[in-house]
Amino acid sequence: MKKLIALLLCASMALGMAACTSSGKQDPTDAPATDAPATDGPATDAPDGEKVEITYSYWGTPDEAASVQEVADKYNAENPGVHVTVMAIPNEEYVTKLNTMAVAKELPDCGIMNEGGVLDFAAKGLLADISSMYEGADSMPLDSITFKSEGQPVAYSAANEILFLYYNKDMFDAAGVEYPSATEPMTWDEFVNTAKLLTLDANGNNATSADFDANSIVQYGCNVDNWTWQLEVWALSNGGRWFSEDGKECTINSPEVAESIQKVADLYLVDHVAPYRPGLEDSGIQSTIAAGNVAMATGGTWNVGTCMNTAEFEYGVARLPVMKNEVTICTGGPQVVFSQSKHPQEAMDFIKWYMQEENSWDSLIATGIWMPILEEYYTDEALTHKWVDNPNFPAYEEFKPAVVDYAMEKAVSTCWYYIPHTNEFIEYLRGILGPVWTGEQTAADVLADGYETLNSIFLDN
């Protein structure tokens, strides 16, 4: 998400703003959910003159950690009766660490969670009841970024983050290739053909030339991130699904899903327009387009503020290419209140305050790390201008249709908003996909061989 702060983020949500890490097999101690209705302002149960101390846990990059601390400092200054301490935990250790703390009954009061672990924690009674958080509010977080267990909200993402396409305008100009449209996405074939025109060998030949040398490529035309959770968008685009829409069946072994993964792999194996990436780390944007060696790359909106803001070239944004259906997926690091908290009311007040756009505006939204969670920022042009019309973003007339409108029109929830055990599921999937990226096995064979285990993880309720 998460990647994404949120998810999915360059290290990631994102949410991001996404990343998915295994929670391991350790079962946290069950704890009852806490019914703590939200109020309009912080309430404390500390004796007069004493501050209520709450801890907020967080995962992400060092840059994002500084942003989180800035927001906490602002809250502490405005609320003298409460003091929030930020607890930073590395992304790759986050869920395992929280499991360990749960067993010891030492969970923080609240925090951002790895997206794939939310429903598991909810099922174990480790999340407080936050269903009343927005009771009576004029506006709610988008439904697509609301985590639900048995139809009831258990967490809200702190940001709305989607996947889209970044491209290097300088490379397009040098090749004499027209920029991708901000409103009309390329078909997959058009995307591959464009990537061939932008892939260059050491002698300056592009991948359409008879003299092209695939063994001496100095510039690749594209990178489609194969960080595992992001592959779900291609299954949806190709007419498949990892899980049935009602969440009752694992359908990742379908021909449509296998074909979608194979098409991503073939960008390197067959078309020679993408670099080899083993899919084992969340660094797709940083090591490709941001590094100046790739012309087009898929990534998350969080990359605007975490990677692309320091790019030494002019970049543009466009919608993802389309296999069969136009779609993107959304995510975002969920904010939760842990049921072991001794101060659930203050913890809920803090995360509700935290998610208000005005309280994270300068450090997170205006920088491009977060997208707003309220629908009005996508439908009210004045608010959209307030958000996007600043030097940290590409031009408004490009970003709005390619990202803002795209998020409203074509984004669907990533599977972890309604499916449990996605940490384990995605971790296992990442492990078995290695031979697909090297060409040792086809995606269809890998999914057929691994389906029994994937389905058992899904069914392990």
C-alpha positions, 0 to 999 in steps of 0.5 A: 500500500504498503506500500504507502507514508501509506502504502504503498510508497516507494518502499511499499502501501501506499498503499503505497503508499504498498509492500507485503511482508509475511506475518509468519506462523506466530499466532498473536494472543486473542484480545477483545475488540474495544468499543470506543466511539469517536468524538470531535476532539481528544478526550483524556482519562488521565488525572488533571495535569497529566498527559495521556501518553499514546504510541503510534507505530509506523513503517516506511522510508526514512524520508517518510518517517521525518514527515510522520514525525512532523505531523505528530509534533503538530498534533502534540502542540495542538493537544496539550493533554495528549502526547504521541510518540512515533515508533518506527519499525522497518517495513520488512519486519513490521508485521512480525514485530507486531505479532511479537508485541501482541503475544506480549500484550505490548502492542502500540495504541495505534498505528499504520499497518501493512495492508495485507495484515489488517483482516488477520488482526481483526479476526484475532480481536487485535483491532478496536472497533472504529465503526463509529469514528465517522458517525455524523460526519459530513464526509467519509473516506472513499469506500474503495479504501475501507477495510471491511470484515464481514461488511463492517469497517475495521480500518481506513486507509490514510491515503488513496494511492493508485498505480499508473504510468510514468514516462521520461519526456526527454527520452520520448523527445530524443526518439521522436515518439509522441507522448502517451495520452493522459486520457486514452490509455495505450493497448498492451500491443501499443505499449510494447511497440512504443517501448521498442522504439525507446529501447536502445543498444550501445550503437543507438539502434532501437528494438525494431531495428534489424541491427539491434543487439539485445545483449548491449542495451543501454536504455530500456523502453519500459518497466512494468513493476513485478513487485508481487502485489502490483501484478493483481492489476494485470489480472484484472486488466486481462479479464481475470481475478486472483479471487472471486468478487465475493471473496469466496473462491481463489481463482488465481489459476485461471488462464487469464491470470497466467496470461497476464503474468506471462505478458509482463515477463515477456517484456524482458524474455521475448520483447527485450524492452524491459530490464530483468527484475527478480521481483524480490524487492520494492524498488521498481521506480527507483532503479528504473525511470528515476535512475535514468535508464528506462523511458516508461515505468509503472508505479504508484502515486506515492512515487511523485513525492518519494522518488520523482520529485528529485528526477533530473529530467521532465517526466509525465504521467499517463494511465496504465496500458490496457490488456482487455479492461481499463483498470487500476488498483488502489491501496493505502496504509491503513490506520488502526487502533489496537485493542490492547490500548489503554487509551482507545479514545485518544488513539482513535481521536489521533488517527482521525485527526491524522487522516484529515487532509489539512493536518498532513497537507504540507508534509504528505499531500502537497509533496505527492506522498499521499492522495486525499481520501475524501471524494470531494478532492476528486470532484470539486475542481477548486479542491483538486487545484489546491491539491495538484496545482503546485511545483511538486506535481506534473502539469494540472491538465495532465495529472488530473485526467491521468491520475485524479479522474483515473482514480475516480473512474477506474480504480478498484480495491486491492484484494487485501481490503476484503481477503484475509491472509494476503501477506502469506498468499503474496509472499508464497506467490512471490517465491514461486514466480522466480522461474517465470521471470528467468524463463525457466517456467511459464506462468501457467505451469507455476500457477498450476503447480502452486495452486493447491498451496495458494488455495490452502492459504486462502482457505486457512480461516 
